[in-house]
Amino acid sequence: MTNKLTIPTKISLLRIPLAVLFFVLIWNEYLGWALAVFLFAAISDLVDGYIAKNKGMESALGRIVDPVSDRIFIISAFIVVFLGPLKDTMSLWVLIAVVSQDILLGIFGIVTYIIKGKSLPKSSIPGKIATLCQAIFIPIILLINIFDFRLILTPFEIAVIITSLISGGHHLYMWISIWRSNARS
């Protein structure tokens, strides 16, 4: 595993300015362009993961940059959808579930790294499922607004909330395991 700035890490870093662009596009109601940017960001996440794993370009920096840039993009997407011109599309509970999970786990992760010297645990199946639900939810909101059709979003919101809570619980369990394993050593 290398520490240099690899192609997958550069692709991951690209999602941070894409998050800003997405925010601006939504705020200015360029929903079609926002959808294109969102889909491009989602595809870039798949591409950087594929390259890192299959081309031997995994890096310590990439293990940090990839999830952080993903979460910056997702959090900003949920915030702008809730606060921006689409504000009546999503319930507050969805925003709270997604953002609070990431903030709490981010804080806990940083504290664990600083105090224990342990880095982020590898991504988990519950985390991937939660991210997938979140990544499907935002385009659905954009599509119903672009094409002006009605869709009951409650089942999608419930899926996002439940998977976010399960993922948060699982990540918390992983962090607690790191603390306990260090306490025994």
Buried (B, 14 or more C-beta within 10 A) or exposed (E): EEEEEBBBBEBBBBBBEBBEBBBBBBBEEBBEBBBBBBBBBBEBBEBBBEBBEEEEBBBEBBBBBBBBBBBBBBBBBBBBBBBBBBEEBBBEEBBBBBBEBBEEBBEBBEEBBEEBEBEBBEBBEBBEBBBEBBBEBBBEBBBBBEEEEEEEBEEBBEBBBBBBBBBBEBBBEBBEEBBEEEEEE
